[in-house]
Amino acid sequence: MAIIPGIEIDAQVSIGIVRPGDKLVIAVARPLDMDERDEMRTETERAVPGVEAVIIQADALVVYRT
């Protein structure tokens, strides 16, 4: 994945399967401007084809799959 200038990534990841058609929710701890958000989403979707990236500001997430 590309390095995005000005964005520090501290990832806490659990292993799971991401399938085409899934939404990948990415929580960031600080507000991003529109350009930063768009660049992060574009780079993520390029790295994981067929998956829609959703960027939100949050300290934690609860994830479920239907």
Secondary structure, DSSP 8 states (H G I E B T S, - for coil): ----TT-------------TT-EEEEEESS---HHHHHHHHHHHHHHSTT-EEEEEE-S-------
